[in-house]
Every structure is written in structure tokens, then in C-alpha cells.
Amino acid sequence: MYSFRAVLTKCGVRTPLMVTVSLIGSTHWLQHRRRSHWPSESLPFAQSMAPFGLRSVYLWSSSSSSGSGADRRDSGFGGAGPESATSSPPKPKPSPPTGSPPKGATGGSTQPSRSASPNTGPDLTVEKICEESFEAIVSVRQMLTHTEHKEKKRVHNTSSGFIVDEHFILTSARAVGNASQVEVKLKGSATTTTGPVEGICVVVYKEPELDLALLTPLSKTSKQLGFADVTGDYPWYADKVVALGSSWNYNTVTNGIVSCPKRTGAQITKIGKKYGFISTPVEYIQHTASFAFDDYGGALLDMKGKVVGMYFYLQLIDNIVLYFAVPSNKILPFVAEGIKRYKKTPELFQVEGQQGSPKTAPKTAPKVVETPAEKEEREKREKEAKERRSRRDRERKKEKKSREWEKKAPEREEEKRKKEEEERRRKEEEERKRQESPAERKKKAEEALKKRLKELEEERKKKPRPKKQPQKRDPRSPP
């Protein structure tokens, strides 16, 4: 109808005639479209009056179980309609492809084929995965300290993480930010007997471009999550996944499927904003397992309980939320590099005041009881160290002054030369004045006075003379 109205308006037709012709034309157009798609069947009134696009979607959902892809393409989204399913016997549903077609074969499905999965084993239920894997999910909390009052702290952000090889903790780089130490809490699952474990962990390695961060172990007895092999076609389209996360006081779990196993960073930033933690060449996993906007760094598991990625980013496009995860083939080299750096210099990643395991690490150093002899020895060492520091400071100040003195030597020489020149000129002037006679001095004074009077006369001539203001006549005086 709107198309006919636009055409008639362009031609300058009046409104009553335009509405009538538009209604007639749109009705005939709908009847023509219905006859072209369903020539032998009559549709219900409500269905025939529905827009063609919505009617096609309805027929697609009604006839999706009958007919092949070629039959459905004959009538747009759907097949020949719901009634046409009884007019011809249904065709057998083709089995999903299990590999590439044999050499010389032609035709077949145009869907991408999937190679054999290297991950074997029975599929678990979501309840079983939660029971076994929540013991390796942790919460990561970054705290901010007041600049003046050190005892005052506030929570900056709280995210998720999970325990990987050798009990190290993997989380998102945005979860730790610029902090060197973060608070970590292992809440565990319902079957955990030891209870929640809380402590401070040090940031070992961080890769902002991949949004990955590795923390020191929280407990040497905690469960570790294994990684799935994602080098081949795994995970694939529609594979089921489970997202496990942990807030500071409760755990979260959602399940979904893989929407796209290889979504590049360029494709993500093409339809959304560009962030520094999204690398263009990296292939991310797009899935439907939802998570909170500010909760990132949790584990994305397959139905065998293995880690296929770490969810880290969600994107809102036209009220549709897209979820993405870093694949495990990018996580494994990162974890190996972080563990290598930790083993090279483990003393650099110790919590201040930590004694033994981080599980029982106090947040302040324990008080040590000293004997009188040890106290005297310690005070003596502190006094000697203080004297050495003061002696070193005096030597540094002396060296600094000597360097500044040497630097200002040319300036001092120049000032000395100027003073000597002024003194010489003053003495010459005094000697010349003593040699002059009284008559000569009087003559010079008269000449100086005349010169000054002449300068004053020239200044007076150059200065503009003020205009004479006319006197106002008194109105009471006679004319």
C-alpha cells in the first residue's frame, strides 16, 4: 500500500483517490503473491492477511521437518506450506557430514565439513560438570587504598578466574589492572569439605593484548582444570558449552552452544568498538553461554569438563548480546611462559609478610620476639647503617657543590673582569678631575647647564599645548 501511495503522490493525485487506488492495488498485489506461492491451496483468513515476510517465517517453522533444502528454497523461507506436507511423502533427513567427501564425488551439502575430534570421552551433564569443576573456580578482587588513610579500602572490581597447571590462577588482565597483588577467594562447590580459601596472590605475567593474566597459586591442594585440544575443528558449530564463574559470595553457571568457533578480532571490531584487549588476527570463540557485563575471566568448558576457552567480552548489537572467549590454544603458551618466569625468579613474586602457603598467609608480618643481645646487635647495625647513609649523603652534597662551583667558574671570571674595568675607569676619572683648573671646571659646568636648558626647551616645544577652554558666561550677567 505504501508503495502505491508513494507513486500516486509523485504523480500529484488527490488524497481520496490516492487512498482508494492504494488499497485496491495492495489487495491485488497480496492476492497475486499468494497465488504464485500457493496456487492450489486456500489459506486461512488470518494467515492470508499477515505480511508475506511473517507468513514465510511461520511456514518455515511449520515445514522445517519435511522437504530438503532445495524444496524450501522454492518458496522463500518455507516450503510449499503446511498443507503440502501431506501431498508428497517426506524425504529422508540427510545425515550430518563426518568428513570430507571422497575424491571424485560431486554434489552433496555445502555446509563445512568437520574432521574427527581429538577430544574423546563420554559427555557429562551440567550438574556433574559443576560438581567437579567449581572447586577450581575462584574470585579475583582488586582493592583500592585511600591515599591518606591506609586502613580505608574499597572494592575496585570483582571478576572470575580458574586454576590451571601447577595450581596457578588464570584470569583476565582487566581484572587485575595495574595492581601487583590482588585478593583471591576459592569458594568451592557444595561438596568442598575444607571451606572457602581466601588469600593474596601476586601477578606473575600479564598480556593485555590477549586480556590474560596469571597469578601465583592460592592453595597447593586445590583442583586443576584441564584444557581441551582446540587445534582442529573443535569446538564446532552448535557444540554445547558451559560457562563457570564466581563472584565473591556466590558461583554462577550458564550453558549454551558455540555460535562460531573461529571469529576473528577484525570481525568483532568491525561491528563494534575497538578495544586494546581484542587482537585483530586472533580467532575467538563466539558462544551463547551468558555472563555478567563486569564478570570476565571465567572458564568456558565443553561437555567433557575440559577448558575450551576463557570468556572475556560481550558485545551488544541491536539488542542482541554476543559472547566471546579466548581459545585454549592461545592460553596454553601464555600459561607456560608465565610459569617459566615464575620458576626463574620466584623470590620476586612473594607476598609481603607471607609465611608458608598463601592459604594461611597473614596480611601483615608476624611480630618477632628478640633477646636483649639480638636487640643490641640490631640497634648497632641500624646505627652503623644510619652513619653510613649520613656520610654518603654529605659526600654527595660536597660533590654536588664542587660540580656547581666548577660549572660557574666562567661566570665568576667574567664578573671579576667587569669589576676591574669599572674600578680602572673610576680611577682615571678621578685623576682627570684633579688635574683640571678651577676655570675649566666652571666652564664645563656652564656648558652642562646650557645643554640641559636647551633640552628642556625642546621638550616644551614638542609637548602639545592644551587648548584654551572658552569661559562660560554667567546667565545672570547683562549681555
KOLDOGU-672979 format. One line per 2 residues: their letters; for each residue x, y, z of C-alpha. Coordinates in nm, 2 decimals, always signed. Example, Ala and Ser with C-alpha at 12.3 -4.5 7.8 and 13.67 -1.06 7.14 Angstrom:
// residues 2
as	+1.23:-0.45:+0.78 | +1.37:-0.11:+0.71
***
This chain:
// residues 479
my	+0.00:+0.00:+0.00 | +0.28:+0.24:+0.09
sf	+0.45:+0.18:-0.24 | +0.13:+0.27:-0.43
ra	+0.08:+0.58:-0.22 | +0.43:+0.69:-0.29
vl	+0.38:+0.65:-0.67 | +0.05:+0.83:-0.67
tk	+0.18:+1.12:-0.46 | +0.47:+1.16:-0.70
cg	+0.21:+1.19:-0.98 | +0.01:+1.46:-0.79
vr	-0.31:+1.26:-0.74 | -0.55:+1.39:-0.48
tp	-0.58:+1.22:-0.13 | -0.92:+1.04:-0.16
lm	-0.84:+0.89:-0.49 | -0.49:+0.81:-0.38
vt	-0.61:+0.61:-0.07 | -0.87:+0.42:-0.28
vs	-0.63:+0.32:-0.55 | -0.36:+0.23:-0.30
li	-0.60:-0.01:-0.11 | -0.71:-0.18:-0.43
gs	-0.35:-0.21:-0.56 | -0.22:-0.35:-0.24
th	-0.50:-0.61:-0.22 | -0.44:-0.73:-0.57
wl	-0.07:-0.75:-0.50 | -0.12:-0.97:-0.20
qh	-0.35:-1.20:-0.39 | -0.10:-1.23:-0.67
rr	+0.18:-1.32:-0.42 | -0.05:-1.57:-0.26
rs	-0.15:-1.74:-0.58 | +0.21:-1.75:-0.70
hw	+0.32:-1.94:-0.39 | +0.01:-2.14:-0.31
ps	-0.17:-2.20:-0.64 | -0.38:-2.49:-0.53
es	-0.45:-2.43:-0.16 | -0.66:-2.18:+0.02
lp	-0.51:-2.02:+0.33 | -0.70:-1.92:+0.65
fa	-0.81:-1.56:+0.66 | -0.58:-1.45:+0.94
qs	-0.28:-1.62:+0.78 | -0.36:-1.47:+0.43
ma	-0.39:-1.12:+0.58 | -0.05:-1.15:+0.75
pf	+0.25:-0.98:+0.59 | +0.43:-1.20:+0.34
gl	+0.76:-1.20:+0.53 | +0.60:-1.31:+0.86
rs	+0.39:-1.57:+0.68 | +0.70:-1.71:+0.53
vy	+0.87:-1.74:+0.87 | +0.57:-1.92:+1.00
lw	+0.57:-2.16:+0.71 | +0.94:-2.22:+0.76
ss	+0.89:-2.32:+1.12 | +0.59:-2.54:+1.02
ss	+0.76:-2.72:+0.74 | +1.12:-2.74:+0.87
ss	+1.08:-3.11:+0.94 | +0.97:-3.20:+0.58
gs	+1.14:-3.14:+0.25 | +1.51:-3.08:+0.16
ga	+1.69:-2.75:+0.13 | +1.61:-2.73:-0.24
dr	+1.23:-2.77:-0.17 | +1.24:-2.50:+0.09
rd	+1.42:-2.26:-0.15 | +1.13:-2.29:-0.40
sg	+0.91:-2.08:-0.17 | +1.14:-1.84:+0.01
fg	+1.19:-1.92:+0.38 | +0.94:-2.21:+0.39
ga	+0.84:-2.49:+0.17 | +0.50:-2.53:-0.01
gp	+0.31:-2.46:+0.31 | +0.18:-2.67:+0.60
es	-0.08:-2.84:+0.38 | +0.18:-2.95:+0.12
at	+0.35:-3.18:+0.37 | +0.07:-3.44:+0.33
ss	+0.06:-3.42:-0.06 | +0.40:-3.59:-0.10
pp	+0.59:-3.84:+0.11 | +0.86:-3.68:+0.33
kp	+1.22:-3.72:+0.21 | +1.48:-3.88:+0.45
kp	+1.68:-3.63:+0.66 | +2.04:-3.62:+0.54
sp	+2.29:-3.73:+0.80 | +2.55:-3.47:+0.91
pt	+2.88:-3.48:+0.73 | +3.15:-3.67:+0.92
gs	+3.45:-3.58:+0.70 | +3.55:-3.46:+0.36
pp	+3.38:-3.63:+0.06 | +3.57:-3.89:-0.13
kg	+3.78:-3.80:-0.43 | +3.57:-3.76:-0.75
at	+3.24:-3.71:-0.57 | +3.01:-3.43:-0.68
gg	+2.72:-3.26:-0.53 | +2.63:-3.30:-0.17
st	+2.58:-3.05:+0.11 | +2.75:-2.71:+0.10
qp	+2.80:-2.70:+0.48 | +3.16:-2.70:+0.61
sr	+3.27:-3.05:+0.70 | +3.42:-3.14:+1.04
sa	+3.72:-3.35:+1.09 | +3.74:-3.61:+1.37
sp	+3.76:-3.46:+1.71 | +4.08:-3.53:+1.91
nt	+3.89:-3.50:+2.24 | +3.73:-3.83:+2.33
gp	+3.53:-3.94:+2.63 | +3.17:-3.95:+2.75
dl	+2.97:-3.63:+2.77 | +2.88:-3.52:+3.12
tv	+2.57:-3.34:+3.25 | +2.58:-2.98:+3.36
ek	+2.53:-3.08:+3.72 | +2.83:-3.32:+3.71
ic	+3.05:-3.06:+3.54 | +2.96:-2.81:+3.82
ee	+3.02:-3.06:+4.09 | +3.37:-3.14:+3.96
sf	+3.49:-2.81:+3.82 | +3.36:-2.55:+4.07
ea	+3.64:-2.65:+4.31 | +3.88:-2.48:+4.06
iv	+3.68:-2.16:+4.00 | +3.80:-1.85:+4.20
sv	+3.70:-1.49:+4.25 | +3.95:-1.21:+4.19
rq	+3.90:-0.88:+4.37 | +4.11:-0.57:+4.32
ml	+4.11:-0.32:+4.61 | +4.20:+0.05:+4.62
th	+4.36:+0.20:+4.93 | +4.29:+0.56:+5.04
te	+4.59:+0.79:+4.98 | +4.58:+0.94:+5.33
hk	+4.41:+0.67:+5.54 | +4.58:+0.34:+5.45
ek	+4.33:+0.14:+5.66 | +4.04:+0.25:+5.44
kr	+3.99:+0.03:+5.13 | +3.72:-0.01:+4.87
vh	+3.65:-0.27:+4.60 | +3.75:-0.16:+4.26
nt	+3.62:-0.46:+4.06 | +3.54:-0.83:+4.11
ss	+3.59:-1.09:+3.84 | +3.63:-1.46:+3.79
gf	+3.93:-1.69:+3.73 | +4.02:-2.06:+3.74
iv	+4.31:-2.28:+3.85 | +4.53:-2.43:+3.58
de	+4.86:-2.61:+3.56 | +5.07:-2.63:+3.88
hf	+4.78:-2.46:+4.07 | +4.85:-2.12:+3.91
il	+4.54:-1.90:+3.86 | +4.43:-1.77:+3.52
ts	+4.21:-1.46:+3.49 | +4.16:-1.16:+3.28
ar	+4.41:-0.88:+3.25 | +4.14:-0.62:+3.31
av	+4.05:-0.80:+3.64 | +4.40:-0.71:+3.79
gn	+4.45:-0.38:+3.61 | +4.78:-0.21:+3.72
as	+4.78:-0.39:+4.06 | +5.07:-0.61:+4.15
qv	+4.87:-0.80:+4.42 | +4.50:-0.89:+4.43
ev	+4.27:-1.07:+4.67 | +4.16:-1.42:+4.56
kl	+3.88:-1.63:+4.71 | +3.82:-2.00:+4.63
kg	+3.46:-2.06:+4.73 | +3.44:-2.42:+4.60
sa	+3.14:-2.64:+4.53 | +2.88:-2.79:+4.76
tt	+3.10:-3.10:+4.80 | +3.40:-2.90:+4.92
tt	+3.49:-3.00:+5.28 | +3.77:-2.76:+5.35
gp	+3.55:-2.45:+5.31 | +3.63:-2.12:+5.13
ve	+4.00:-2.03:+5.09 | +4.10:-1.67:+5.08
gi	+4.44:-1.50:+5.04 | +4.65:-1.26:+4.84
cv	+4.81:-1.36:+4.51 | +5.08:-1.18:+4.31
vv	+5.05:-1.11:+3.94 | +5.32:-1.32:+3.77
yk	+5.26:-1.25:+3.40 | +5.01:-1.03:+3.21
ep	+4.93:-1.00:+2.84 | +4.69:-0.70:+2.78
el	+4.65:-0.77:+2.41 | +4.50:-1.11:+2.48
dl	+4.34:-1.00:+2.81 | +4.52:-1.27:+3.00
al	+4.68:-1.26:+3.35 | +4.85:-1.53:+3.56
lt	+4.85:-1.53:+3.94 | +5.06:-1.72:+4.19
pl	+4.90:-2.03:+4.35 | +4.64:-1.98:+4.62
sk	+4.65:-2.34:+4.75 | +4.86:-2.64:+4.66
ts	+4.58:-2.88:+4.72 | +4.31:-2.72:+4.50
kq	+4.17:-2.89:+4.19 | +4.31:-2.80:+3.85
lg	+4.12:-2.77:+3.52 | +4.25:-2.95:+3.21
fa	+4.25:-2.80:+2.86 | +4.08:-2.94:+2.56
dv	+4.26:-2.97:+2.23 | +4.12:-2.69:+2.00
tg	+4.39:-2.72:+1.73 | +4.15:-2.89:+1.48
dy	+3.78:-2.84:+1.42 | +3.70:-2.84:+1.79
pw	+3.48:-2.69:+1.92 | +3.25:-2.68:+1.62
ya	+2.92:-2.52:+1.54 | +2.64:-2.59:+1.79
dk	+2.87:-2.78:+2.03 | +2.74:-2.74:+2.39
vv	+2.95:-2.54:+2.63 | +2.92:-2.44:+3.00
al	+3.04:-2.10:+3.14 | +3.15:-2.12:+3.51
gs	+3.23:-1.81:+3.71 | +3.24:-1.70:+4.07
sw	+3.15:-1.38:+4.24 | +3.29:-1.30:+4.59
ny	+3.00:-1.47:+4.76 | +2.83:-1.70:+4.51
nt	+2.91:-1.90:+4.20 | +2.75:-1.86:+3.85
vt	+2.68:-2.12:+3.58 | +2.52:-2.09:+3.23
ng	+2.52:-2.32:+2.94 | +2.49:-2.26:+2.57
iv	+2.63:-2.35:+2.23 | +2.91:-2.24:+2.00
sc	+2.78:-1.99:+1.75 | +3.11:-1.95:+1.56
pk	+3.43:-2.14:+1.66 | +3.66:-1.90:+1.47
rt	+3.55:-1.54:+1.49 | +3.85:-1.31:+1.42
ga	+3.91:-0.99:+1.62 | +3.88:-0.79:+1.29
qi	+3.52:-0.92:+1.25 | +3.44:-0.83:+1.61
tk	+3.57:-0.48:+1.59 | +3.41:-0.42:+1.25
ig	+3.06:-0.42:+1.40 | +3.15:-0.28:+1.74
kk	+3.40:-0.07:+1.93 | +3.78:-0.12:+1.91
yg	+3.94:-0.22:+2.23 | +4.31:-0.28:+2.31
fi	+4.24:-0.63:+2.45 | +4.09:-0.75:+2.12
st	+4.36:-0.86:+1.88 | +4.28:-0.84:+1.51
pv	+4.44:-1.17:+1.39 | +4.33:-1.39:+1.69
ey	+4.04:-1.63:+1.63 | +3.79:-1.61:+1.92
iq	+3.51:-1.85:+2.01 | +3.16:-1.69:+1.98
ht	+2.91:-1.87:+2.21 | +2.57:-1.82:+2.37
as	+2.66:-1.90:+2.74 | +2.58:-1.57:+2.90
fa	+2.77:-1.40:+3.18 | +2.75:-1.06:+3.35
fd	+2.89:-0.75:+3.19 | +3.15:-0.69:+3.46
dy	+3.23:-1.06:+3.52 | +3.51:-1.18:+3.29
gg	+3.79:-1.43:+3.32 | +3.58:-1.74:+3.39
al	+3.62:-2.08:+3.23 | +3.43:-2.20:+2.92
ld	+3.41:-2.58:+2.94 | +3.29:-2.84:+2.69
mk	+3.06:-3.13:+2.79 | +3.36:-3.34:+2.88
gk	+3.47:-3.09:+3.16 | +3.77:-2.96:+2.97
vv	+3.85:-2.59:+2.92 | +3.80:-2.47:+2.56
gm	+3.85:-2.10:+2.64 | +3.82:-1.81:+2.89
yf	+3.52:-1.59:+2.84 | +3.62:-1.22:+2.84
yl	+3.40:-1.00:+2.63 | +3.03:-0.94:+2.55
ql	+2.90:-0.72:+2.27 | +2.56:-0.56:+2.24
id	+2.44:-0.51:+1.88 | +2.08:-0.41:+1.82
ni	+1.96:-0.56:+2.15 | +2.14:-0.89:+2.06
vl	+2.42:-0.99:+2.30 | +2.72:-1.17:+2.16
yf	+2.96:-1.35:+2.39 | +3.33:-1.42:+2.31
av	+3.60:-1.63:+2.47 | +3.98:-1.66:+2.42
ps	+4.05:-2.02:+2.29 | +4.27:-2.25:+2.49
nk	+4.53:-2.28:+2.21 | +4.62:-1.91:+2.30
il	+4.60:-1.97:+2.67 | +4.84:-2.27:+2.69
pf	+5.15:-2.09:+2.56 | +5.07:-1.79:+2.79
va	+5.05:-2.02:+3.09 | +5.37:-2.19:+3.00
eg	+5.56:-1.86:+2.97 | +5.42:-1.73:+3.30
ik	+5.52:-2.05:+3.49 | +5.87:-2.03:+3.33
ry	+5.91:-1.67:+3.45 | +5.80:-1.76:+3.80
kk	+6.04:-2.05:+3.83 | +6.33:-1.83:+3.71
tp	+6.29:-1.58:+3.99 | +6.04:-1.70:+4.25
el	+6.16:-1.45:+4.51 | +6.01:-1.16:+4.31
fq	+5.66:-1.30:+4.34 | +5.63:-1.34:+4.72
ve	+5.36:-1.17:+4.92 | +5.50:-0.93:+5.18
gq	+5.48:-1.09:+5.53 | +5.39:-1.43:+5.38
qg	+5.49:-1.74:+5.58 | +5.43:-2.07:+5.40
sp	+5.13:-2.13:+5.18 | +4.92:-1.83:+5.07
kt	+4.63:-2.02:+5.22 | +4.74:-1.92:+5.57
ap	+4.94:-1.61:+5.47 | +4.87:-1.32:+5.71
kt	+4.82:-0.98:+5.55 | +5.09:-0.83:+5.79
ap	+5.42:-0.96:+5.90 | +5.42:-1.15:+6.23
kv	+5.57:-0.99:+6.54 | +5.91:-1.14:+6.63
ve	+6.04:-1.16:+6.99 | +6.40:-1.06:+7.03
tp	+6.65:-1.13:+7.31 | +6.85:-0.83:+7.46
ae	+7.17:-0.93:+7.28 | +6.99:-0.96:+6.95
ke	+6.82:-0.62:+7.01 | +7.15:-0.46:+7.09
er	+7.31:-0.61:+6.78 | +7.02:-0.50:+6.57
ek	+7.04:-0.14:+6.71 | +7.41:-0.13:+6.65
re	+7.37:-0.24:+6.28 | +7.10:+0.02:+6.24
ke	+7.32:+0.29:+6.39 | +7.61:+0.20:+6.16
ak	+7.38:+0.19:+5.86 | +7.25:+0.53:+5.96
er	+7.60:+0.67:+5.99 | +7.70:+0.53:+5.65
rs	+7.39:+0.68:+5.49 | +7.46:+1.03:+5.65
rr	+7.83:+1.01:+5.55 | +7.73:+0.91:+5.19
dr	+7.48:+1.20:+5.18 | +7.74:+1.45:+5.30
er	+7.98:+1.33:+5.03 | +7.72:+1.35:+4.77
kk	+7.63:+1.71:+4.87 | +8.00:+1.80:+4.87
ek	+8.05:+1.66:+4.52 | +7.74:+1.84:+4.40
ks	+7.86:+2.17:+4.53 | +8.21:+2.12:+4.38
re	+8.05:+2.04:+4.04 | +7.83:+2.35:+4.06
we	+8.14:+2.56:+4.16 | +8.33:+2.43:+3.86
kk	+8.03:+2.49:+3.64 | +8.01:+2.86:+3.74
ap	+8.38:+2.93:+3.71 | +8.35:+3.12:+3.37
er	+8.07:+3.34:+3.52 | +8.29:+3.43:+3.81
ee	+8.58:+3.52:+3.58 | +8.35:+3.75:+3.38
ek	+8.22:+3.93:+3.68 | +8.58:+3.98:+3.81
rk	+8.69:+4.13:+3.48 | +8.39:+4.37:+3.48
ke	+8.46:+4.49:+3.83 | +8.83:+4.55:+3.75
ee	+8.73:+4.75:+3.43 | +8.49:+4.97:+3.63
er	+8.75:+5.03:+3.90 | +9.00:+5.14:+3.64
rr	+8.76:+5.38:+3.47 | +8.67:+5.54:+3.81
ke	+9.03:+5.60:+3.90 | +9.10:+5.75:+3.56
ee	+8.80:+5.99:+3.60 | +8.92:+6.10:+3.95
er	+9.27:+6.16:+3.82 | +9.15:+6.37:+3.53
kr	+8.93:+6.58:+3.76 | +9.23:+6.65:+3.99
qe	+9.44:+6.78:+3.70 | +9.17:+7.03:+3.58
sp	+9.19:+7.40:+3.69 | +8.90:+7.58:+3.86
ae	+8.83:+7.79:+3.55 | +8.80:+7.48:+3.33
rk	+8.56:+7.32:+3.58 | +8.35:+7.63:+3.59
kk	+8.33:+7.65:+3.21 | +8.23:+7.28:+3.19
ae	+7.96:+7.34:+3.45 | +7.82:+7.63:+3.25
ea	+7.82:+7.43:+2.93 | +7.64:+7.14:+3.10
lk	+7.38:+7.39:+3.24 | +7.32:+7.54:+2.89
kr	+7.28:+7.20:+2.74 | +7.03:+7.10:+3.00
lk	+6.82:+7.42:+2.95 | +6.83:+7.36:+2.57
el	+6.69:+7.01:+2.62 | +6.41:+7.13:+2.84
ee	+6.31:+7.40:+2.58 | +6.30:+7.14:+2.31
er	+6.08:+6.91:+2.52 | +5.84:+7.20:+2.60
kk	+5.81:+7.28:+2.22 | +5.74:+6.92:+2.14
kp	+5.48:+6.88:+2.40 | +5.13:+6.98:+2.26
rp	+4.99:+7.30:+2.41 | +4.65:+7.24:+2.58
kk	+4.36:+7.42:+2.41 | +4.21:+7.72:+2.58
qp	+3.87:+7.64:+2.71 | +3.61:+7.91:+2.64
qk	+3.47:+8.08:+2.95 | +3.11:+8.02:+3.03
rd	+2.90:+8.33:+3.05 | +2.70:+8.38:+3.37
pr	+2.33:+8.39:+3.26 | +2.26:+8.65:+3.53
sp	+2.51:+8.90:+3.39 | +2.39:+9.15:+3.14
p	+2.48:+9.10:+2.77
***
